Amino acid sequence: MDLNTTSETQQKVPLRSRSITTKLRKSLQNWQLYVFVLPAFLYFLIFHYVPMYGVQIAFKDFIPTLGIWGSEWVGFEHFIRFFESYYFWDLLKNTLGISVYELIVGFPLPIILALALNEAKDGLYKRFVQTVTYAPHFISVVVISGMIISFLSPSTGLINHIIGLFGMDPIPFMEDPKWFKTVYVMSGVWQSTGWGTIIYLAALAGVSPQHHEAAIMDGATRLQRIWHVNIPAILPTMIILLIMNVGNILGMGFEKILLLQNPLNKESSNVIATFVYESGLLNAQYSFSAAVGLFNSVINAILLIIVNKIAQKTSETSLW
């Protein structure tokens, strides 16, 4: 038995070495591909994975002069402080309110627009609509925020001038907390809907014309072909994007909210991202802001895993 075992292990070692040598040879033959991948790999390594070393300051009373290792370990003290604070539920409510509102309104619109553009004939009208809907994506957040504040001004804003033509009083959109979520979401929809259709149009381009021809032969109308041919074709893409959107439901960017925020609407515009910015950079509470940011990331990761698992069981389409 010992002799057989020894001979088997001697046979396995050369086989493993051969497979490793073969993989190395293939890698060297395709070295150009690895060179192309290298910048992206280095970007994620340097700017996403290496900074994770600093996450430990969320569990310490970080003092810059002492450094990360020299600062005192306090465990979950900063997390408990955040959970027990009076503003915890307000921040969570505002963050979830804006994110869910944006998901409900913003997710279906690119799909509807892509289906409509796919049915339109190629020509000047279709190109014009695509250009008009894509263009807002290339406007910077600062410019968009300035346009929103200018257009919605109660005294000089274009929107309130139009409202005044109907005999209505000006509406203080940016001063009234009730309007902030709607202004934020609708402006985001205007800016991103056209750009979001590109992925769905690419998926629709892969639909075989034979499927539509067969449906026409069976007497299907245009709406029936959209429902039974086009939508099933883009369903995997829809599921993947939905998973990614839900996984980022608490991770909204703070730039636009911060630019639109003022003392009058802060009641509904103060979200976790802006709170982390104020606590960490303005108030120099580095450990506390790191703890809040880590809580935000952990919740996003949990939501991503849950939604991915649900999608995997219900539709057999998932990120992994």
C-alpha positions as CSV (number, residue, x, y, z in Angstrom):
1,M,0.0,0.0,0.0
2,D,2.9,2.4,0.8
3,L,4.6,1.6,-2.5
4,N,1.4,2.3,-4.4
5,T,0.8,5.6,-2.5
6,T,4.3,6.7,-3.2
7,S,4.1,6.0,-6.9
8,E,0.7,7.8,-7.2
9,T,2.1,10.9,-5.5
10,Q,5.2,10.8,-7.8
11,Q,2.9,10.7,-10.8
12,K,0.7,13.6,-9.5
13,V,3.7,15.9,-8.9
14,P,4.8,15.9,-12.6
15,L,1.2,16.3,-13.8
16,R,0.8,19.3,-11.6
17,S,4.1,20.8,-12.7
18,R,3.2,20.2,-16.4
19,S,-0.2,21.9,-16.0
20,I,1.4,24.9,-14.3
21,T,4.1,25.1,-17.1
22,T,1.3,24.9,-19.7
23,K,-0.6,27.8,-18.1
24,L,2.5,29.9,-17.9
25,R,3.3,29.3,-21.6
26,K,-0.3,30.3,-22.5
27,S,0.0,33.4,-20.4
28,L,3.3,34.4,-22.0
29,Q,1.8,33.8,-25.5
30,N,-1.0,36.2,-24.6
31,W,1.0,38.8,-22.7
32,Q,-0.5,41.7,-24.7
33,L,-3.9,41.0,-23.1
34,Y,-2.5,41.1,-19.6
35,V,-0.8,44.4,-20.4
36,F,-4.2,45.8,-21.4
37,V,-5.7,44.5,-18.1
38,L,-2.9,45.7,-16.0
39,P,-4.0,49.4,-15.7
40,A,-7.5,48.4,-14.5
41,F,-6.0,45.9,-12.1
42,L,-3.6,48.5,-10.6
43,Y,-6.4,51.0,-10.4
44,F,-8.6,48.8,-8.3
45,L,-5.6,47.5,-6.2
46,I,-4.2,50.9,-5.4
47,F,-7.4,53.0,-5.0
48,H,-9.9,50.3,-3.7
49,Y,-8.1,47.5,-2.0
50,V,-5.1,49.1,-0.4
51,P,-7.2,51.9,1.3
52,M,-9.2,49.1,3.0
53,Y,-6.3,48.9,5.4
54,G,-7.5,52.2,6.9
55,V,-11.0,50.7,7.7
56,Q,-9.6,49.8,11.2
57,I,-9.8,53.4,12.3
58,A,-13.5,52.8,12.6
59,F,-12.7,50.7,15.6
60,K,-10.1,53.1,17.1
61,D,-10.0,56.6,18.5
62,F,-7.9,57.8,15.7
63,I,-5.5,60.6,16.3
64,P,-3.5,61.7,13.3
65,T,-0.3,62.4,15.3
66,L,-0.3,58.9,16.7
67,G,-1.1,57.1,13.5
68,I,-3.4,54.1,13.0
69,W,-1.3,51.7,15.1
70,G,-0.7,54.2,17.9
71,S,-4.4,55.1,18.3
72,E,-6.4,53.5,21.1
73,W,-8.7,50.6,20.2
74,V,-12.3,51.3,21.2
75,G,-14.2,48.5,19.5
76,F,-17.7,49.3,18.5
77,E,-18.0,52.5,20.5
78,H,-18.4,54.7,17.4
79,F,-21.0,52.4,15.9
80,I,-23.0,52.4,19.2
81,R,-22.8,56.2,19.3
82,F,-24.2,56.4,15.8
83,F,-27.0,53.9,16.4
84,E,-28.0,55.7,19.6
85,S,-27.9,59.2,18.2
86,Y,-31.1,61.2,17.6
87,Y,-30.3,61.7,13.9
88,F,-29.7,58.0,13.1
89,W,-33.3,57.3,12.0
90,D,-33.6,60.6,10.2
91,L,-30.5,59.9,8.1
92,L,-31.6,56.3,7.4
93,K,-35.1,57.5,6.4
94,N,-33.8,60.2,4.1
95,T,-31.3,57.9,2.5
96,L,-33.7,55.1,1.9
97,G,-36.5,57.5,0.8
98,I,-34.4,59.1,-1.9
99,S,-32.8,55.8,-3.1
100,V,-36.0,53.8,-3.2
101,Y,-37.8,56.8,-4.9
102,E,-35.0,57.0,-7.5
103,L,-35.1,53.2,-8.0
104,I,-38.9,53.1,-8.6
105,V,-39.0,56.0,-10.9
106,G,-35.6,55.8,-12.6
107,F,-35.2,52.1,-13.2
108,P,-38.1,51.4,-15.6
109,L,-37.8,54.6,-17.7
110,P,-34.6,53.6,-19.6
111,I,-36.2,50.3,-20.4
112,I,-39.4,52.0,-21.7
113,L,-37.3,54.5,-23.8
114,A,-35.1,51.7,-25.2
115,L,-38.1,49.7,-26.3
116,A,-39.7,52.8,-27.9
117,L,-36.4,53.7,-29.7
118,N,-36.0,50.2,-30.9
119,E,-39.4,50.3,-32.5
120,A,-38.8,53.7,-34.2
121,K,-37.5,53.7,-37.8
122,D,-33.9,54.8,-38.3
123,G,-33.9,58.4,-39.4
124,L,-33.6,62.0,-38.4
125,Y,-36.3,61.8,-35.7
126,K,-34.7,58.8,-34.0
127,R,-31.2,60.3,-34.0
128,F,-32.6,63.6,-32.7
129,V,-34.4,61.9,-29.8
130,Q,-31.3,59.9,-28.9
131,T,-29.1,63.0,-29.0
132,V,-31.5,65.0,-26.8
133,T,-31.8,62.2,-24.3
134,Y,-28.1,61.3,-24.2
135,A,-26.8,64.9,-23.9
136,P,-27.7,65.6,-20.2
137,H,-25.4,62.8,-19.1
138,F,-22.4,64.8,-20.2
139,I,-23.3,67.8,-18.1
140,S,-21.3,68.0,-14.9
141,V,-23.0,67.7,-11.5
142,V,-22.0,71.3,-10.6
143,V,-23.6,72.7,-13.7
144,I,-26.7,70.6,-13.3
145,S,-27.1,71.8,-9.7
146,G,-26.7,75.4,-10.7
147,M,-29.3,74.9,-13.4
148,I,-31.7,73.4,-10.9
149,I,-31.3,76.2,-8.4
150,S,-31.6,78.8,-11.2
151,F,-34.7,77.3,-12.9
152,L,-36.5,76.7,-9.6
153,S,-35.9,80.1,-8.0
154,P,-39.1,81.6,-6.6
155,S,-38.4,85.0,-7.9
156,T,-36.4,84.5,-11.2
157,G,-36.8,80.9,-12.0
158,L,-38.2,79.8,-15.3
159,I,-40.5,77.1,-13.8
160,N,-42.1,79.6,-11.4
161,H,-42.6,82.1,-14.2
162,I,-44.5,79.4,-16.1
163,I,-46.5,78.6,-13.0
164,G,-47.3,82.3,-12.6
165,L,-48.8,82.3,-16.1
166,F,-51.6,80.0,-14.8
167,G,-52.3,82.4,-11.9
168,M,-50.6,80.3,-9.2
169,D,-48.3,81.5,-6.5
170,P,-44.5,80.8,-6.8
171,I,-43.4,77.5,-5.2
172,P,-40.2,77.6,-3.1
173,F,-38.9,74.2,-4.4
174,M,-35.4,74.4,-2.9
175,E,-36.6,75.9,0.4
176,D,-39.4,73.4,1.1
177,P,-38.2,70.0,2.4
178,K,-41.2,68.3,0.9
179,W,-40.0,69.1,-2.6
180,F,-36.3,68.1,-2.2
181,K,-36.7,64.4,-3.0
182,T,-38.8,65.0,-6.1
183,V,-36.4,67.6,-7.4
184,Y,-33.4,65.4,-6.8
185,V,-34.9,62.3,-8.3
186,M,-36.5,64.0,-11.4
187,S,-33.4,65.9,-12.2
188,G,-31.4,62.6,-12.0
189,V,-33.9,60.8,-14.2
190,W,-33.6,63.6,-16.8
191,Q,-29.8,63.3,-16.7
192,S,-29.4,59.6,-16.8
193,T,-32.4,58.0,-18.5
194,G,-31.1,58.5,-22.1
195,W,-27.7,57.2,-21.2
196,G,-29.2,54.1,-19.4
197,T,-30.9,53.1,-22.6
198,I,-27.6,52.3,-24.4
199,I,-27.2,49.0,-22.5
200,Y,-30.8,47.9,-23.3
201,L,-30.5,48.9,-27.0
202,A,-27.4,46.8,-27.2
203,A,-29.3,43.9,-25.8
204,L,-32.2,44.5,-28.2
205,A,-29.8,44.5,-31.1
206,G,-29.0,40.9,-30.4
207,V,-32.6,39.8,-30.8
208,S,-32.9,37.6,-34.0
209,P,-35.2,39.1,-36.7
210,Q,-36.5,35.5,-37.2
211,H,-38.3,35.7,-33.8
212,H,-40.2,38.7,-34.9
213,E,-40.9,37.2,-38.3
214,A,-42.3,34.1,-36.6
215,A,-44.4,36.2,-34.3
216,I,-45.8,38.2,-37.2
217,M,-46.7,35.0,-39.0
218,D,-48.6,33.9,-35.9
219,G,-50.5,37.2,-36.0
220,A,-48.8,38.9,-33.1
221,T,-49.3,42.7,-32.9
222,R,-46.4,45.1,-32.2
223,L,-47.2,45.3,-28.5
224,Q,-47.4,41.5,-28.3
225,R,-44.0,41.2,-30.0
226,I,-42.5,43.7,-27.5
227,W,-44.0,41.8,-24.6
228,H,-43.2,38.2,-25.7
229,V,-39.9,38.8,-27.7
230,N,-38.1,42.0,-26.8
231,I,-38.7,42.0,-23.0
232,P,-37.6,38.4,-22.5
233,A,-34.5,39.2,-24.5
234,I,-33.4,42.0,-22.2
235,L,-34.7,40.4,-19.0
236,P,-31.3,39.1,-17.9
237,T,-29.8,42.6,-18.4
238,M,-32.7,44.1,-16.4
239,I,-32.1,41.7,-13.5
240,I,-28.3,42.3,-13.4
241,L,-28.8,46.1,-13.4
242,L,-31.5,45.8,-10.8
243,I,-29.2,43.8,-8.5
244,M,-26.5,46.4,-8.9
245,N,-28.9,49.3,-8.2
246,V,-30.3,47.6,-5.1
247,G,-26.7,46.8,-3.9
248,N,-26.0,50.5,-4.1
249,I,-29.2,51.7,-2.5
250,L,-27.5,53.4,0.5
251,G,-24.4,54.4,-1.5
252,M,-25.7,57.4,-3.4
253,G,-23.2,60.1,-4.2
254,F,-23.2,63.1,-2.0
255,E,-22.0,65.7,-4.5
256,K,-25.3,66.7,-6.0
257,I,-27.1,66.5,-2.6
258,L,-24.5,68.7,-1.0
259,L,-24.7,71.3,-3.8
260,L,-28.5,71.4,-3.6
261,Q,-28.6,71.3,0.2
262,N,-29.4,74.4,2.3
263,P,-30.4,75.0,5.9
264,L,-34.1,75.1,4.9
265,N,-34.3,71.7,3.2
266,K,-31.7,69.9,5.3
267,E,-34.5,68.2,7.1
268,S,-35.0,65.9,4.1
269,S,-31.7,66.3,2.3
270,N,-29.3,65.2,5.0
271,V,-28.3,61.6,4.1
272,I,-25.6,59.2,5.3
273,A,-23.1,60.3,2.6
274,T,-23.4,64.0,3.4
275,F,-23.2,63.2,7.1
276,V,-20.0,61.2,6.6
277,Y,-18.5,64.2,4.7
278,E,-19.5,66.7,7.4
279,S,-18.3,64.5,10.3
280,G,-15.1,63.4,8.7
281,L,-13.8,66.4,6.7
282,L,-15.5,69.4,8.3
283,N,-15.6,68.3,12.0
284,A,-12.5,66.0,11.8
285,Q,-14.2,63.1,13.5
286,Y,-12.3,60.6,11.5
287,S,-13.1,57.4,13.4
288,F,-16.7,58.2,13.8
289,S,-17.2,59.0,10.1
290,A,-15.3,55.9,9.2
291,A,-17.6,53.8,11.3
292,V,-20.7,55.4,9.7
293,G,-19.2,54.8,6.2
294,L,-18.4,51.2,7.1
295,F,-21.9,50.6,8.3
296,N,-23.2,52.0,5.0
297,S,-21.0,49.7,3.0
298,V,-21.8,46.6,5.0
299,I,-25.6,47.2,4.5
300,N,-25.1,47.7,0.8
301,A,-23.1,44.4,0.6
302,I,-25.8,42.5,2.5
303,L,-28.5,43.9,0.2
304,L,-26.5,43.0,-2.8
305,I,-26.0,39.4,-1.6
306,I,-29.6,38.9,-0.7
307,V,-31.0,40.3,-4.0
308,N,-28.5,38.3,-6.0
309,K,-29.5,35.1,-4.2
310,I,-33.2,35.9,-4.8
311,A,-32.6,36.6,-8.5
312,Q,-30.5,33.4,-8.8
313,K,-33.3,31.2,-7.4
314,T,-36.2,32.9,-9.3
315,S,-34.7,33.6,-12.7
316,E,-31.3,31.7,-12.8
317,T,-29.7,35.1,-13.6
318,S,-27.2,36.6,-11.1
319,L,-23.9,38.4,-10.7
320,W,-22.2,35.2,-9.5
